Amino acid sequence: MDTSAYSIPQLVEDLREIRAQSKDEREIMNRVRPLARRAALAKDAWLKPEMYRADAEQGFGVHLLHEEPDHTLAVFAVSWLPGRGTPPHDHGTWAVVAGVDGPELNRFFERTDDRSRPGHAQLKQTGAKTFGVGDVLAMPTGAVHVVWNESDAVSVSLHIYGKHVNFTQRSQFDPDKQTETPFVVTVA
């Protein structure tokens, strides 16, 4: 597969076609996975030096590459500062993430509470895996994970979502305090 010239506009065109052909989340993610890998490996066609910049307070940088007018089908390059990452969080939509530059540790959780108390959540870690360049992670709506850059350099990954994450009412979690709060990120 030639990945050298796969641009973000081409990726978006392919994503639109997939979305038009199916509404099934699993099918969409399965079809998006190879496209995410192809785009990640074609980083020379779209990755710019400024996409390595990250918000020091946030610990990562979110660089919008594409978003539909109704906020569906959002594509980002996300940069991760060394020794930084996210709290446990969900996306409020399906997500497909591909490694572009550097390793990123993902820890996965499941909710163990009955979701009956607003603002309360109990999590149990179910696994962990480090993803590198070209590795792809697909997460259905409701999946909870942490992303962490354990390296000494900024890492970058390509994120494709069924909807812009700041419009999904997604949550972040504090396992120690057993809380669930809104999770909105700063987008460059």
N, C-alpha and C positions, 0 to 999 in steps of 0.2 A: 504494500500500500504506500503510495507516495504521499507523504505528509508535509512536504516542504512548502506547499503553496495553499494550504487550507486556511482560509481567512475567517475572521469572525463573521463577516457578512454571509459567507458561504455556509458556515455553521448555522447561523440564524435561519437561513432559507431552508436548510435541511430540518431544523427543529420545527419550523412552522408546518412543513409537510407532514412530519410525524404527528404533530398535534392535530392536524386536520384529519388524519386517517384513523386516529384512535383516541378514546377517552379513558382507556384502561391504564391506570397508573403504572402497574407492573410492566405492561407491554411498552409503554412510553419509555420507562427507565431502561429496559433491556435494549431498546433501539437507540437510545441516546448514549449509552456506555461506549460503543466503539467510536462514535463521533467525538465524544469528549476526549478520548485517548488520542484520536487523530489530531484534534485541535491542540492538545497539550504538547504533542510531539512536533507540531508545526509552529512552535512559539516564535520562531524567527519572523513569521509572517504577521504577527500582531503584538508581541510583548515589547513594551517600551520601558526604558530605564525608570521613568517616573512611577511605573507600576510596582516597583520595589519599595516605594515609600510607604511607611506605616504610621499611623497615629500613635504617638508614644503613650498617651493616656489609655487608649483602647487596647493597645498591644498588637494591633494588626491594622492593615489598610484595605479598604474595600473600594475597588476601582470599577465603576460601571462600564461595561463594554456594549451592552444592549439591554433595552427594556421596551416592551410593547406599550402603547399608549394607555392600555387598561391595566398595566402593571404585570400582566402575565408574561411568561417566558423571559426571565431576566438572566443575564450572563454577566459574571464578574470575574476579574482577576483579584485574588486576595493575597496580600503579602503578610507574612508573619514574622514579627521581631524574634530574635534569639531568646530562648527562655521564656517566651510568652505564648498566650493562646486565649481560648475562650472558657467561660464557665460552661457547665453542662447546659445544653440548649436543644430545642427542637427547631424546625424550620417553618412549620405551619403549612408545608407543601412538600412535594417530592423534591429530591435534590440528587444531582449527579456531580461528583467532584473528581477532578483528575490532577495528579501531581505534575507540575511544570518545572520547578527548580527547587531541589532540596527535599529532605524527608520531613514528614509531618506525622506525629503520633496521634491516632484517634483512639479514644476510649469510649466504649459503648455502654449504655445504661438502659434499664427498663424501669418503668414506674411500677411500684408495688402497692401504692395506695389505691383507694377506690374512686379517687377524683371527686369526692363528694364535698370537700371543704375548699372553697375558693382561696387561692393563695398558699395552699398546703400541697406538698408533694414529697413522696418518699421514693428514692432511687436506689437501685442495686446495680453495681457494675457487672456487666455480662461478658466483657472481653476487651481486647486492645490489639491494635495492629498499626505498624508504621507503614505509611504509604510513601512511595518515592516517585520519581519521574516516570510518567506514563501509566502509573497505577490508577485505577478508577474505583471509586466508592459510590454505590447507589443506595439512597436511603428513602424509604417510603414516608409519607406523611405520618408524623407522630414519633419517628425515630429520634432518640436522644443521644447526643454524643458530645465529646470535648475534642477540640483540636489543639495540639500543643507542638511548638517548634523546640525540640530539644537540642538542636544544632547551635553552632556559634555564628551562623550566617542567616540573613533573611531568606526565607523560603517563599515560594509562590505557588498557588494552585488556581485552577480554573473551576469556577462554580456555575452550574446551570440549575436554575430553579423553575418550577412550574408557575411561580409568581414571585415578584420582588419581595424579599423577606421582611421589609419594613411595612408591608401591607397585608401580612398574613396573621397578625395577632399572635406571633410566636412567643415562646417563653424561654426564660433562663431559670436555672434551678440552683439552689444552694443545698447540697445534700446534708451538710452539718446542721443547718437551721431548719431544714425540711420546708423550704419555701419555694414558691413559683411566682415570678414577676415577669412583666413584659420585657422583651429583649429587642431593642432597636439599635441599629448600628449607624455610625457616621460613614457616609459614602462620599468618596472623593469625586 
